[in-house]
Amino acid sequence: MLFSSTRFTCLTIVVALLNASPTYASIASNWTNPNARLPSFSSTYLVGERILLSWLALNQSRNDLWLTRYDVSTDDFALRIASDVDISDAGSFAWTIAVSDTEVLMDTRFEFQFVTTGSNYDPTAPTEFSSPGFNLMLVNQIALPNGTATSTTTSALETAAPSTSSTSSTTTSSDPPPPPNPSSSDTPGVSTAGIAGIAVGALAAVGLIGFVIGYMVFKKRQARHKPKAADNLDVTMTGPYEILGDRRHPTEVLGKEAEVHEMNASKETIVAEAGGSQVHEVGNTMKRPGLHEMPG
């Protein structure tokens, strides 16, 4: 009884293992781009972008490659993008994404599927060889804060075969480029020629002011050293004057007699100045006319 129970348990385990063995319908892990080792929707592509799809060996048949909705309940959209593809070995396919804006705006979630060549895609049929889900968006749906559109495509990180290719995408935005930052040469203001003109004008003004100041100093010095003419002198003469050159000197005139005494002189005759008529000996009192200067 114990032996029968043990044999039944072993049989149950074998059946469970057989049911759990992989089939072609579950070989989504063989996709390398989109990368099956990443969660679904880890990759995002843009309409108009050229991408390289890649996969490992799937089965021995030839298939057509389709782009389909990830959520078939949205609608039955399906687009055949390649025919008669041999998927018995690892391979790749380059495709420029061409999907209408209407389809993308309806739902951005898509996936790739291989369907046997000659058969149409049936959204109700079990999926075979489907890729991980990914996002497909328009250029204007992805924008950085500065308004520049970009792609967030995730490339295949690892491959299991040498022939498998991974891809990274580069997207060109259709939005107009942002206006360039104005440079100093574009900033409105005084041009180089204007600045040069202002500098020349300033130098000319400084030179003119210096010339005027120098001329005024020269004239002032010249006027200071120029001799005055004799006839320009305002002199009131009240008596006779001696004229010597350009100067007038008052003459000596007779005044009151002043007594002059000469001490210790010899007995020599002394003639009085300015017409005096008396002569005195030394030691005698001599009277002679006094000399006075007239105000002039």
LINPE-V939898 format. One record per backbone hydrogen bond with DSSP energy under -1.0 kcal/mol. NH is the residue of the N-H (numbers start at 0). CO is the residue of the C=O. Records with the same first field share a line. If there is no record, write none. Layout:
NH = CO  CO
This chain:
4 = 0
5 = 1
6 = 2
7 = 3
8 = 4
9 = 5
10 = 6
11 = 7
12 = 8
13 = 9
14 = 10
15 = 11
16 = 12
17 = 13
18 = 14
19 = 15
25 = 22
26 = 23
27 = 25
30 = 27
31 = 53
32 = 53
35 = 30
37 = 34
40 = 132
41 = 38
44 = 134
46 = 136
47 = 96
48 = 45
50 = 94
52 = 92
53 = 32
54 = 90
55 = 29
57 = 86
62 = 84
63 = 114
64 = 81
65 = 112
66 = 78
67 = 110
68 = 76
69 = 108
73 = 70
78 = 66
80 = 64
81 = 64
84 = 62
86 = 60
90 = 54
92 = 52
94 = 50
96 = 48
103 = 99
104 = 100
105 = 101
106 = 102
109 = 133
110 = 67
112 = 65
114 = 63
116 = 61
118 = 115
124 = 121
130 = 111
133 = 109
134 = 42
135 = 107
136 = 44
140 = 137
141 = 138
143 = 147
146 = 143
163 = 160
186 = 182
194 = 190
195 = 191
196 = 192
197 = 193
198 = 194
199 = 195
200 = 196
201 = 197
202 = 198
203 = 199
204 = 200
205 = 201
206 = 202
207 = 203
208 = 204
209 = 205
210 = 206
211 = 207
212 = 208
213 = 209
214 = 210
215 = 211
216 = 212
217 = 213
218 = 214
219 = 215
220 = 216
221 = 217
222 = 218
223 = 219
224 = 220
231 = 228
232 = 229
234 = 232
241 = 248
243 = 246
246 = 243
248 = 241
250 = 239
252 = 291
254 = 289
257 = 287
259 = 285
267 = 265
283 = 280
285 = 259
287 = 257
289 = 255
